[in-house]
């Protein structure tokens, strides 16, 4: 699954366009490397989101195309 879509489905970022813009501006890192929106997310990847002074790290636990609102938090674990 594309990185921008994963960020939206998992509800880490609210909108896919915002996720795409964050990737374009170099604010999203996967396994320590800057990632494009088209990066193929895999289980076990470590995501780093840089917004201002705040850095959020999350580990990908699962990849799913469709998730109910309550199940989105099961796709990742905040580190």
VEXVEX-289231 format. One record per atom (N, C-alpha, C, O, CB): residue number from 0; x, y negated, z negated; residue in one letter. Coordinates in steps of 0.05 Angstrom, whole numbers, plus 32768, in hexadecimal, padded with zeros to 4 digits. Atoms other than C-alpha are relative to their C-alpha. Glycine has a CB too. Example, Ala and Ser with C-alpha at 12.3 -4.5 7.8 and 13.67 -1.06 7.14 Angstrom:
<node seq="0" px="8012" py="8018" pz="8000" type="A"/>
<node seq="0" px="80F6" py="805A" pz="7F64" type="A"/>
<node seq="0" px="8012" py="7FE8" pz="8000" type="A"/>
<node seq="0" px="8027" py="7FE8" pz="7FF3" type="A"/>
<node seq="0" px="7FEC" py="7FFF" pz="7FE7" type="A"/>
<node seq="1" px="7FF0" py="8018" pz="8001" type="S"/>
<node seq="1" px="8111" py="8015" pz="7F71" type="S"/>
<node seq="1" px="7FF1" py="7FEA" pz="7FF2" type="S"/>
<node seq="1" px="7FFB" py="7FD4" pz="7FEE" type="S"/>
<node seq="1" px="8009" py="7FF7" pz="801D" type="S"/>
***
This chain:
<node seq="0" px="8011" py="8017" pz="8000" type="X"/>
<node seq="0" px="8000" py="8000" pz="8000" type="X"/>
<node seq="0" px="8012" py="7FE7" pz="8000" type="X"/>
<node seq="0" px="8027" py="7FE7" pz="7FF3" type="X"/>
<node seq="0" px="7FED" py="8000" pz="7FE8" type="X"/>
<node seq="1" px="7FF2" py="8019" pz="7FFF" type="X"/>
<node seq="1" px="8018" py="7FBA" pz="800F" type="X"/>
<node seq="1" px="8002" py="7FF3" pz="7FE5" type="X"/>
<node seq="1" px="7FF0" py="7FF5" pz="7FD4" type="X"/>
<node seq="1" px="7FF3" py="7FEC" pz="8014" type="X"/>
<node seq="2" px="7FFC" py="800D" pz="801A" type="X"/>
<node seq="2" px="8034" py="7F92" pz="7FD5" type="X"/>
<node seq="2" px="7FEA" py="7FEB" pz="7FF9" type="X"/>
<node seq="2" px="7FE0" py="7FEB" pz="7FE3" type="X"/>
<node seq="2" px="801B" py="7FF3" pz="7FFF" type="X"/>
<node seq="3" px="8015" py="8014" pz="8005" type="X"/>
<node seq="3" px="8003" py="7F58" pz="7FDC" type="X"/>
<node seq="3" px="7FE5" py="800C" pz="7FF9" type="X"/>
<node seq="3" px="7FD7" py="8002" pz="7FE8" type="X"/>
<node seq="3" px="7FFE" py="7FED" pz="8018" type="X"/>
<node seq="4" px="8019" py="7FF3" pz="8005" type="X"/>
<node seq="4" px="7FC8" py="7F87" pz="7FDE" type="X"/>
<node seq="4" px="8001" py="800E" pz="7FE4" type="X"/>
<node seq="4" px="7FED" py="800E" pz="7FD6" type="X"/>
<node seq="4" px="7FFA" py="8015" pz="8016" type="X"/>
<node seq="5" px="7FFE" py="7FF3" pz="801A" type="X"/>
<node seq="5" px="7FE2" py="7FAE" pz="7FA1" type="X"/>
<node seq="5" px="7FFD" py="7FEC" pz="7FE9" type="X"/>
<node seq="5" px="7FEF" py="7FF2" pz="7FD6" type="X"/>
<node seq="5" px="801B" py="800F" pz="7FFE" type="X"/>
<node seq="6" px="8002" py="8015" pz="8014" type="X"/>
<node seq="6" px="7FE9" py="7F6E" pz="7F79" type="X"/>
<node seq="6" px="7FE3" py="7FF8" pz="7FFC" type="X"/>
<node seq="6" px="7FDB" py="7FF1" pz="7FE5" type="X"/>
<node seq="6" px="8011" py="7FE8" pz="8007" type="X"/>
<node seq="7" px="801C" py="8007" pz="8002" type="X"/>
<node seq="7" px="7FA0" py="7F5E" pz="7F88" type="X"/>
<node seq="7" px="7FEF" py="8016" pz="7FF5" type="X"/>
<node seq="7" px="7FDF" py="8012" pz="7FE3" type="X"/>
<node seq="7" px="7FF6" py="7FF7" pz="801C" type="X"/>
<node seq="8" px="8010" py="7FE9" pz="8009" type="X"/>
<node seq="8" px="7F83" py="7FA4" pz="7F7E" type="X"/>
<node seq="8" px="8005" py="8005" pz="7FE2" type="X"/>
<node seq="8" px="7FF2" py="800B" pz="7FD3" type="X"/>
<node seq="8" px="8007" py="8019" pz="8010" type="X"/>
<node seq="9" px="7FFA" py="7FFB" pz="801C" type="X"/>
<node seq="9" px="7FA7" py="7FAB" pz="7F3B" type="X"/>
<node seq="9" px="7FF9" py="7FE8" pz="7FEE" type="X"/>
<node seq="9" px="7FFA" py="7FEA" pz="7FD6" type="X"/>
<node seq="9" px="801E" py="8006" pz="7FFD" type="X"/>
<node seq="10" px="8008" py="8018" pz="800E" type="X"/>
<node seq="10" px="7F8F" py="7F65" pz="7F28" type="X"/>
<node seq="10" px="8017" py="7FF2" pz="7FF1" type="X"/>
<node seq="10" px="8012" py="7FE4" pz="7FDD" type="X"/>
<node seq="10" px="7FEA" py="8006" pz="7FED" type="X"/>
<node seq="11" px="7FEA" py="800F" pz="800B" type="X"/>
<node seq="11" px="7FD5" py="7F4D" pz="7F17" type="X"/>
<node seq="11" px="7FFF" py="7FE3" pz="800A" type="X"/>
<node seq="11" px="8004" py="7FD1" pz="7FFB" type="X"/>
<node seq="11" px="801C" py="800E" pz="8008" type="X"/>
<node seq="12" px="8005" py="801A" pz="7FF4" type="X"/>
<node seq="12" px="7FC8" py="7F13" pz="7F46" type="X"/>
<node seq="12" px="7FE3" py="8001" pz="800B" type="X"/>
<node seq="12" px="7FDB" py="8015" pz="8017" type="X"/>
<node seq="12" px="8014" py="7FF9" pz="8017" type="X"/>
<node seq="13" px="801C" py="8000" pz="7FFB" type="X"/>
<node seq="13" px="7F80" py="7EFE" pz="7F51" type="X"/>
<node seq="13" px="7FF8" py="8002" pz="801E" type="X"/>
<node seq="13" px="7FE5" py="8010" pz="8025" type="X"/>
<node seq="13" px="7FF4" py="7FE7" pz="7FF5" type="X"/>
<node seq="14" px="8007" py="8000" pz="7FE4" type="X"/>
<node seq="14" px="7F80" py="7EF2" pz="7F9C" type="X"/>
<node seq="14" px="8017" py="8009" pz="8012" type="X"/>
<node seq="14" px="802E" py="8004" pz="800B" type="X"/>
<node seq="14" px="7FF7" py="7FE4" pz="8009" type="X"/>
<node seq="15" px="7FEC" py="7FF6" pz="7FEF" type="X"/>
<node seq="15" px="7FA5" py="7F13" pz="7FD5" type="X"/>
<node seq="15" px="8010" py="7FEA" pz="800E" type="X"/>
<node seq="15" px="8028" py="7FED" pz="8012" type="X"/>
<node seq="15" px="7FF4" py="8013" pz="8015" type="X"/>
<node seq="16" px="7FF2" py="8016" pz="7FF4" type="X"/>
<node seq="16" px="7FB6" py="7ED1" pz="7FF6" type="X"/>
<node seq="16" px="8015" py="7FF4" pz="7FED" type="X"/>
<node seq="16" px="802A" py="7FEC" pz="7FF5" type="X"/>
<node seq="16" px="7FEC" py="7FEB" pz="800A" type="X"/>
<node seq="17" px="7FEE" py="800A" pz="8015" type="X"/>
<node seq="17" px="7FD6" py="7EB9" pz="7FB5" type="X"/>
<node seq="17" px="8018" py="8014" pz="7FFE" type="X"/>
<node seq="17" px="802F" py="800B" pz="7FFB" type="X"/>
<node seq="17" px="7FF2" py="7FFD" pz="7FE5" type="X"/>
<node seq="18" px="7FEB" py="7FEC" pz="8001" type="X"/>
<node seq="18" px="7FFE" py="7EFB" pz="7FB2" type="X"/>
<node seq="18" px="8012" py="7FFE" pz="8018" type="X"/>
<node seq="18" px="802A" py="8000" pz="8016" type="X"/>
<node seq="18" px="7FF3" py="801C" pz="7FFE" type="X"/>
<node seq="19" px="7FF0" py="8003" pz="7FE7" type="X"/>
<node seq="19" px="8014" py="7EF2" pz="7FFA" type="X"/>
<node seq="19" px="8012" py="7FE7" pz="7FFF" type="X"/>
<node seq="19" px="8029" py="7FE9" pz="8007" type="X"/>
<node seq="19" px="7FED" py="7FFE" pz="8018" type="X"/>
<node seq="20" px="7FF0" py="8019" pz="8002" type="X"/>
<node seq="20" px="802B" py="7EAA" pz="7FED" type="X"/>
<node seq="20" px="8017" py="8004" pz="7FEC" type="X"/>
<node seq="20" px="802D" py="7FFA" pz="7FF0" type="X"/>
<node seq="20" px="7FEE" py="7FE9" pz="7FF7" type="X"/>
<node seq="21" px="7FEB" py="7FFB" pz="8015" type="X"/>
<node seq="21" px="8051" py="7EC0" pz="7FAE" type="X"/>
<node seq="21" px="8017" py="8011" pz="800C" type="X"/>
<node seq="21" px="802F" py="800B" pz="8007" type="X"/>
<node seq="21" px="7FF4" py="800F" pz="7FE8" type="X"/>
<node seq="22" px="7FEC" py="7FF0" pz="7FF3" type="X"/>
<node seq="22" px="8076" py="7EF4" pz="7FD8" type="X"/>
<node seq="22" px="8010" py="7FEF" pz="8014" type="X"/>
<node seq="22" px="8029" py="7FF1" pz="8015" type="X"/>
<node seq="22" px="7FF3" py="8018" pz="800E" type="X"/>
<node seq="23" px="7FF2" py="8011" pz="7FED" type="X"/>
<node seq="23" px="8086" py="7EC1" pz="800E" type="X"/>
<node seq="23" px="8013" py="7FEC" pz="7FF3" type="X"/>
<node seq="23" px="8027" py="7FE5" pz="7FFF" type="X"/>
<node seq="23" px="7FEB" py="7FF1" pz="8011" type="X"/>
<node seq="24" px="7FF0" py="8013" pz="800E" type="X"/>
<node seq="24" px="80A2" py="7E91" pz="7FDB" type="X"/>
<node seq="24" px="8017" py="800D" pz="7FEF" type="X"/>
<node seq="24" px="8026" py="7FFF" pz="7FE2" type="X"/>
<node seq="24" px="7FEF" py="7FEF" pz="7FED" type="X"/>
<node seq="25" px="7FEA" py="7FF2" pz="800D" type="X"/>
<node seq="25" px="80D0" py="7EC7" pz="7FBE" type="X"/>
<node seq="25" px="7FFC" py="8003" pz="7FE2" type="X"/>
<node seq="25" px="8010" py="8004" pz="7FD3" type="X"/>
<node seq="25" px="801A" py="7FF1" pz="8004" type="X"/>
<node seq="26" px="8006" py="7FFD" pz="801C" type="X"/>
<node seq="26" px="80AE" py="7ECD" pz="7F7A" type="X"/>
<node seq="26" px="7FFA" py="801C" pz="7FF7" type="X"/>
<node seq="26" px="7FF7" py="8021" pz="7FDF" type="X"/>
<node seq="26" px="7FE8" py="7FEF" pz="7FF9" type="X"/>
<node seq="27" px="8006" py="7FE4" pz="8007" type="X"/>
<node seq="27" px="80A1" py="7F18" pz="7F7D" type="X"/>
<node seq="27" px="8019" py="8011" pz="8006" type="X"/>
<node seq="27" px="8024" py="800F" pz="801D" type="X"/>
<node seq="27" px="7FE7" py="800A" pz="800F" type="X"/>
<node seq="28" px="7FE9" py="7FEE" pz="7FFD" type="X"/>
<node seq="28" px="80DA" py="7F4A" pz="7F73" type="X"/>
<node seq="28" px="7FF7" py="801D" pz="7FFB" type="X"/>
<node seq="28" px="7FE7" py="8022" pz="7FE9" type="X"/>
<node seq="28" px="8017" py="7FF8" pz="7FEE" type="X"/>
<node seq="29" px="8005" py="7FE4" pz="8004" type="X"/>
<node seq="29" px="80D6" py="7F96" pz="7F7A" type="X"/>
<node seq="29" px="801A" py="800E" pz="7FFC" type="X"/>
<node seq="29" px="802C" py="800D" pz="800D" type="X"/>
<node seq="29" px="7FEF" py="800D" pz="8018" type="X"/>
<node seq="30" px="7FE8" py="7FF2" pz="8007" type="X"/>
<node seq="30" px="810C" py="7FBF" pz="7F58" type="X"/>
<node seq="30" px="8019" py="7FED" pz="8003" type="X"/>
<node seq="30" px="802E" py="7FF6" pz="800C" type="X"/>
<node seq="30" px="8004" py="8019" pz="8013" type="X"/>
<node seq="31" px="7FEA" py="8013" pz="8000" type="X"/>
<node seq="31" px="8137" py="7F80" pz="7F52" type="X"/>
<node seq="31" px="8006" py="7FF2" pz="801A" type="X"/>
<node seq="31" px="8018" py="7FE2" pz="801B" type="X"/>
<node seq="31" px="8018" py="800E" pz="7FF7" type="X"/>
<node seq="32" px="7FFC" py="800D" pz="7FE6" type="X"/>
<node seq="32" px="8132" py="7F6B" pz="7F9B" type="X"/>
<node seq="32" px="7FE8" py="7FF0" pz="8008" type="X"/>
<node seq="32" px="7FD1" py="7FF9" pz="8003" type="X"/>
<node seq="32" px="8007" py="8016" pz="8016" type="X"/>
<node seq="33" px="8016" py="8010" pz="7FF7" type="X"/>
<node seq="33" px="8108" py="7F34" pz="7FB9" type="X"/>
<node seq="33" px="7FF0" py="8010" pz="8014" type="X"/>
<node seq="33" px="7FFB" py="801D" pz="8026" type="X"/>
<node seq="33" px="800A" py="7FE6" pz="800C" type="X"/>
<node seq="34" px="8011" py="7FEF" pz="7FEF" type="X"/>
<node seq="34" px="80CC" py="7F54" pz="7FDC" type="X"/>
<node seq="34" px="7FEE" py="7FEF" pz="8011" type="X"/>
<node seq="34" px="7FE5" py="7FD9" pz="8009" type="X"/>
<node seq="34" px="7FF0" py="8013" pz="7FEF" type="X"/>
<node seq="35" px="8013" py="800D" pz="7FEF" type="X"/>
<node seq="35" px="80A1" py="7F40" pz="8016" type="X"/>
<node seq="35" px="7FE4" py="800C" pz="7FFA" type="X"/>
<node seq="35" px="7FE2" py="8021" pz="7FED" type="X"/>
<node seq="35" px="8007" py="8005" pz="801E" type="X"/>
<node seq="36" px="801B" py="7FF7" pz="8005" type="X"/>
<node seq="36" px="8055" py="7F48" pz="8015" type="X"/>
<node seq="36" px="7FFB" py="801B" pz="800D" type="X"/>
<node seq="36" px="7FE9" py="8029" pz="8004" type="X"/>
<node seq="36" px="7FEC" py="7FEB" pz="800B" type="X"/>
<node seq="37" px="8005" py="7FE7" pz="7FF2" type="X"/>
<node seq="37" px="805A" py="7F83" pz="8045" type="X"/>
<node seq="37" px="800F" py="8018" pz="7FF3" type="X"/>
<node seq="37" px="800D" py="802E" pz="7FFD" type="X"/>
<node seq="37" px="8009" py="7FFD" pz="801D" type="X"/>
<node seq="38" px="7FF2" py="7FEA" pz="800E" type="X"/>
<node seq="38" px="8086" py="7FAC" pz="8015" type="X"/>
<node seq="38" px="7FEC" py="8016" pz="7FF8" type="X"/>
<node seq="38" px="7FD6" py="8011" pz="7FEF" type="X"/>
<node seq="38" px="800F" py="7FF6" pz="7FE7" type="X"/>
<node seq="39" px="8011" py="7FE9" pz="8007" type="X"/>
<node seq="39" px="8069" py="7FF2" pz="800B" type="X"/>
<node seq="39" px="8005" py="8009" pz="7FE3" type="X"/>
<node seq="39" px="801A" py="8014" pz="7FDC" type="X"/>
<node seq="39" px="8006" py="8018" pz="8013" type="X"/>
<node seq="40" px="7FFE" py="7FFA" pz="801D" type="X"/>
<node seq="40" px="805C" py="7FFB" pz="7FC0" type="X"/>
<node seq="40" px="7FFF" py="801E" pz="7FFB" type="X"/>
<node seq="40" px="7FEE" py="802C" pz="8007" type="X"/>
<node seq="40" px="7FEA" py="7FF1" pz="7FF0" type="X"/>
<node seq="41" px="7FFF" py="7FE4" pz="8007" type="X"/>
<node seq="41" px="806D" py="803F" pz="7FA2" type="X"/>
<node seq="41" px="7FFF" py="8003" pz="7FE2" type="X"/>
<node seq="41" px="8006" py="7FF0" pz="7FD3" type="X"/>
<node seq="41" px="801A" py="800E" pz="800C" type="X"/>
<node seq="42" px="8001" py="7FFB" pz="801D" type="X"/>
<node seq="42" px="8062" py="805E" pz="7F5E" type="X"/>
<node seq="42" px="801C" py="7FFF" pz="7FF5" type="X"/>
<node seq="42" px="802E" py="800B" pz="8001" type="X"/>
<node seq="42" px="7FF2" py="801C" pz="7FFA" type="X"/>
<node seq="43" px="7FE6" py="8002" pz="800D" type="X"/>
<node seq="43" px="809C" py="804E" pz="7F30" type="X"/>
<node seq="43" px="800E" py="7FE5" pz="8006" type="X"/>
<node seq="43" px="8022" py="7FDF" pz="7FFA" type="X"/>
<node seq="43" px="8011" py="8016" pz="8009" type="X"/>
<node seq="44" px="7FF4" py="801A" pz="7FFA" type="X"/>
<node seq="44" px="80AC" py="800A" pz="7F4F" type="X"/>
<node seq="44" px="7FFD" py="7FED" pz="7FE8" type="X"/>
<node seq="44" px="7FE9" py="7FEE" pz="7FDA" type="X"/>
<node seq="44" px="7FF3" py="7FF3" pz="801A" type="X"/>
<node seq="45" px="8002" py="8015" pz="8015" type="X"/>
<node seq="45" px="80BB" py="7FD1" pz="7F1E" type="X"/>
<node seq="45" px="7FFC" py="7FE5" pz="800E" type="X"/>
<node seq="45" px="800D" py="7FDD" pz="801E" type="X"/>
<node seq="45" px="801B" py="8000" pz="7FEF" type="X"/>
<node seq="46" px="8007" py="8019" pz="7FF5" type="X"/>
<node seq="46" px="809A" py="7F90" pz="7F31" type="X"/>
<node seq="46" px="8007" py="7FE9" pz="7FED" type="X"/>
<node seq="46" px="8003" py="7FEC" pz="7FD5" type="X"/>
<node seq="46" px="7FE2" py="7FFE" pz="8007" type="X"/>
<node seq="47" px="7FFA" py="8018" pz="800F" type="X"/>
<node seq="47" px="80B3" py="7F4C" pz="7F19" type="X"/>
<node seq="47" px="7FF2" py="7FE9" pz="800D" type="X"/>
<node seq="47" px="7FF6" py="7FE3" pz="8024" type="X"/>
<node seq="47" px="801F" py="7FFB" pz="7FFD" type="X"/>
<node seq="48" px="800F" py="8018" pz="7FF6" type="X"/>
<node seq="48" px="8086" py="7F0F" pz="7F20" type="X"/>
<node seq="48" px="800B" py="7FE8" pz="7FF2" type="X"/>
<node seq="48" px="800A" py="7FE6" pz="7FDA" type="X"/>
<node seq="48" px="7FE2" py="8003" pz="7FFC" type="X"/>
<node seq="49" px="7FF5" py="8018" pz="800B" type="X"/>
<node seq="49" px="80A6" py="7ECB" pz="7F17" type="X"/>
<node seq="49" px="7FED" py="7FE9" pz="8006" type="X"/>
<node seq="49" px="7FEA" py="7FE1" pz="801D" type="X"/>
<node seq="49" px="801D" py="7FFA" pz="800C" type="X"/>
<node seq="50" px="8011" py="8017" pz="7FFE" type="X"/>
<node seq="50" px="8076" py="7E92" pz="7F0A" type="X"/>
<node seq="50" px="8009" py="7FEC" pz="7FEC" type="X"/>
<node seq="50" px="8004" py="7FEF" pz="7FD4" type="X"/>
<node seq="50" px="7FE2" py="8007" pz="7FFC" type="X"/>
<node seq="51" px="7FF5" py="8014" pz="8011" type="X"/>
<node seq="51" px="8097" py="7E54" pz="7EEE" type="X"/>
<node seq="51" px="8015" py="800C" pz="7FEE" type="X"/>
<node seq="51" px="8028" py="8019" pz="7FF8" type="X"/>
<node seq="51" px="7FEA" py="7FF3" pz="7FEF" type="X"/>
<node seq="52" px="7FED" py="7FF5" pz="8013" type="X"/>
<node seq="52" px="80BD" py="7E67" pz="7EAF" type="X"/>
<node seq="52" px="7FF9" py="801D" pz="7FF8" type="X"/>
<node seq="52" px="8009" py="802A" pz="7FEB" type="X"/>
<node seq="52" px="8001" py="7FEF" pz="7FE7" type="X"/>
<node seq="53" px="800A" py="7FE5" pz="8009" type="X"/>
<node seq="53" px="8094" py="7EA7" pz="7EA5" type="X"/>
<node seq="53" px="8008" py="8016" pz="8014" type="X"/>
<node seq="53" px="8005" py="8013" pz="802C" type="X"/>
<node seq="53" px="7FE2" py="7FFF" pz="7FFD" type="X"/>
<node seq="54" px="7FF9" py="7FE8" pz="7FF0" type="X"/>
<node seq="54" px="80AE" py="7EEA" pz="7EBF" type="X"/>
<node seq="54" px="7FF0" py="8018" pz="7FF5" type="X"/>
<node seq="54" px="7FF2" py="801E" pz="7FDD" type="X"/>
<node seq="54" px="801F" py="8005" pz="8000" type="X"/>
<node seq="55" px="8010" py="7FE9" pz="8008" type="X"/>
<node seq="55" px="807F" py="7F26" pz="7EBD" type="X"/>
<node seq="55" px="800B" py="8018" pz="800E" type="X"/>
<node seq="55" px="800E" py="8018" pz="8027" type="X"/>
<node seq="55" px="7FE2" py="7FFC" pz="8005" type="X"/>
<node seq="56" px="7FF7" py="7FE7" pz="7FF3" type="X"/>
<node seq="56" px="8099" py="7F6D" pz="7EC9" type="X"/>
<node seq="56" px="7FEA" py="8015" pz="7FFC" type="X"/>
<node seq="56" px="7FDE" py="8017" pz="7FE6" type="X"/>
<node seq="56" px="801B" py="8009" pz="7FF3" type="X"/>
<node seq="57" px="8014" py="7FEB" pz="8001" type="X"/>
<node seq="57" px="806B" py="7FA6" pz="7ED9" type="X"/>
<node seq="57" px="800A" py="8019" pz="800F" type="X"/>
<node seq="57" px="8017" py="8016" pz="8024" type="X"/>
<node seq="57" px="7FE5" py="7FF7" pz="800B" type="X"/>
<node seq="58" px="7FF9" py="7FE7" pz="7FF3" type="X"/>
<node seq="58" px="8076" py="7FEF" pz="7EEB" type="X"/>
<node seq="58" px="7FE8" py="800B" pz="800E" type="X"/>
<node seq="58" px="7FD2" py="800C" pz="8002" type="X"/>
<node seq="58" px="800C" py="8015" pz="7FEC" type="X"/>
<node seq="59" px="8017" py="7FF4" pz="7FF1" type="X"/>
<node seq="59" px="804A" py="800E" pz="7F21" type="X"/>
<node seq="59" px="7FFC" py="801D" pz="7FF7" type="X"/>
<node seq="59" px="800E" py="802D" pz="7FF9" type="X"/>
<node seq="59" px="8006" py="7FFF" pz="801F" type="X"/>
<node seq="60" px="8007" py="7FE5" pz="800A" type="X"/>
<node seq="60" px="8027" py="804B" pz="7F04" type="X"/>
<node seq="60" px="7FF0" py="8010" pz="8015" type="X"/>
<node seq="60" px="7FF2" py="8028" pz="8016" type="X"/>
<node seq="60" px="7FF1" py="7FFF" pz="7FE7" type="X"/>
<node seq="61" px="8010" py="7FF3" pz="7FEC" type="X"/>
<node seq="61" px="7FF7" py="805A" pz="7F3D" type="X"/>
<node seq="61" px="7FFA" py="7FEC" pz="8016" type="X"/>
<node seq="61" px="7FFB" py="7FD4" pz="8013" type="X"/>
<node seq="61" px="7FE5" py="800B" pz="7FF4" type="X"/>
<node seq="62" px="8008" py="8011" pz="7FE9" type="X"/>
<node seq="62" px="7FE3" py="8040" pz="7F82" type="X"/>
<node seq="62" px="7FE5" py="800B" pz="8009" type="X"/>
<node seq="62" px="7FE2" py="8023" pz="8010" type="X"/>
<node seq="62" px="8016" py="8001" pz="8017" type="X"/>
<node seq="63" px="801B" py="7FF7" pz="7FF8" type="X"/>
<node seq="63" px="7F99" py="8042" pz="7F94" type="X"/>
<node seq="63" px="7FF4" py="7FEA" pz="8011" type="X"/>
<node seq="63" px="7FF8" py="7FD2" pz="800C" type="X"/>
<node seq="63" px="7FEE" py="8005" pz="7FE7" type="X"/>
<node seq="64" px="800D" py="8013" pz="7FEE" type="X"/>
<node seq="64" px="7F71" py="8021" pz="7FCC" type="X"/>
<node seq="64" px="7FE9" py="7FF1" pz="7FF4" type="X"/>
<node seq="64" px="7FE5" py="7FD9" pz="7FF8" type="X"/>
<node seq="64" px="7FF7" py="800F" pz="8019" type="X"/>
<node seq="65" px="8017" py="800C" pz="800D" type="X"/>
<node seq="65" px="7F33" py="8015" pz="7FA3" type="X"/>
<node seq="65" px="8000" py="8006" pz="7FE3" type="X"/>
<node seq="65" px="8004" py="801D" pz="7FDB" type="X"/>
<node seq="65" px="7FE5" py="800A" pz="800E" type="X"/>
<node seq="66" px="8000" py="7FFD" pz="801D" type="X"/>
<node seq="66" px="7F2E" py="800A" pz="7F58" type="X"/>
<node seq="66" px="7FE9" py="7FF0" pz="7FF5" type="X"/>
<node seq="66" px="7FE4" py="7FD9" pz="7FFD" type="X"/>
<node seq="66" px="801B" py="7FF8" pz="7FF4" type="X"/>
<node seq="67" px="8015" py="8010" pz="800E" type="X"/>
<node seq="67" px="7EF5" py="7FF6" pz="7F2B" type="X"/>
<node seq="67" px="800E" py="7FEC" pz="7FEE" type="X"/>
<node seq="67" px="8026" py="7FF0" pz="7FE7" type="X"/>
<node seq="67" px="7FEE" py="8013" pz="7FEF" type="X"/>
<node seq="68" px="7FF4" py="8016" pz="8010" type="X"/>
<node seq="68" px="7F01" py="7FB8" pz="7F01" type="X"/>
<node seq="68" px="800D" py="800B" pz="7FE7" type="X"/>
<node seq="68" px="8023" py="8001" pz="7FDF" type="X"/>
<node seq="68" px="7FEA" py="7FEC" pz="7FF9" type="X"/>
<node seq="69" px="7FF5" py="7FF5" pz="801A" type="X"/>
<node seq="69" px="7F0D" py="7FE1" pz="7EC1" type="X"/>
<node seq="69" px="8019" py="8010" pz="8005" type="X"/>
<node seq="69" px="8029" py="8013" pz="7FF3" type="X"/>
<node seq="69" px="7FEA" py="8010" pz="7FF2" type="X"/>
<node seq="70" px="7FEA" py="7FEE" pz="7FFB" type="X"/>
<node seq="70" px="7F3F" py="800F" pz="7EE3" type="X"/>
<node seq="70" px="8019" py="7FF3" pz="800B" type="X"/>
<node seq="70" px="802D" py="8000" pz="800F" type="X"/>
<node seq="70" px="7FF7" py="8015" pz="8013" type="X"/>
<node seq="71" px="7FE9" py="800E" pz="7FF4" type="X"/>
<node seq="71" px="7F6E" py="7FDA" pz="7EFF" type="X"/>
<node seq="71" px="8019" py="8000" pz="7FEE" type="X"/>
<node seq="71" px="802F" py="8002" pz="7FF8" type="X"/>
<node seq="71" px="7FF9" py="7FE3" pz="8007" type="X"/>
<node seq="72" px="7FE9" py="8001" pz="8013" type="X"/>
<node seq="72" px="7F99" py="7FD8" pz="7EC0" type="X"/>
<node seq="72" px="800F" py="801B" pz="7FFF" type="X"/>
<node seq="72" px="8025" py="801C" pz="7FF5" type="X"/>
<node seq="72" px="7FF6" py="7FF9" pz="7FE4" type="X"/>
<node seq="73" px="7FF3" py="7FE6" pz="8000" type="X"/>
<node seq="73" px="7FA9" py="8022" pz="7EC9" type="X"/>
<node seq="73" px="8014" py="8004" pz="8017" type="X"/>
<node seq="73" px="8022" py="8018" pz="8018" type="X"/>
<node seq="73" px="7FEB" py="8016" pz="8001" type="X"/>
<node seq="74" px="7FEE" py="7FFF" pz="7FE9" type="X"/>
<node seq="74" px="7FD0" py="8014" pz="7F09" type="X"/>
<node seq="74" px="801C" py="7FF8" pz="7FF9" type="X"/>
<node seq="74" px="802F" py="7FFE" pz="8008" type="X"/>
<node seq="74" px="7FF5" py="7FF0" pz="8017" type="X"/>
<node seq="75" px="7FE6" py="800B" pz="8007" type="X"/>
<node seq="75" px="800A" py="7FF2" pz="7EE5" type="X"/>
<node seq="75" px="8003" py="7FFF" pz="7FE2" type="X"/>
<node seq="75" px="7FF0" py="8001" pz="7FD3" type="X"/>
<node seq="75" px="8004" py="7FE5" pz="800C" type="X"/>
<node seq="76" px="7FFA" py="8003" pz="801C" type="X"/>
<node seq="76" px="802D" py="7FEB" pz="7EA2" type="X"/>
<node seq="76" px="8013" py="7FE8" pz="7FFE" type="X"/>
<node seq="76" px="8027" py="7FE6" pz="800B" type="X"/>
<node seq="76" px="800D" py="801A" pz="7FF4" type="X"/>
<node seq="77" px="7FEF" py="8018" pz="8005" type="X"/>
<node seq="77" px="8049" py="7FA8" pz="7E8A" type="X"/>
<node seq="77" px="8018" py="8008" pz="7FF0" type="X"/>
<node seq="77" px="8015" py="8016" pz="7FDB" type="X"/>
<node seq="77" px="7FF0" py="7FE9" pz="7FF2" type="X"/>
<node seq="78" px="7FE7" py="7FF9" pz="800E" type="X"/>
<node seq="78" px="8091" py="7FAE" pz="7E74" type="X"/>
<node seq="78" px="8009" py="7FE9" pz="7FEE" type="X"/>
<node seq="78" px="801E" py="7FEB" pz="7FE1" type="X"/>
<node seq="78" px="8016" py="8008" pz="8013" type="X"/>
***
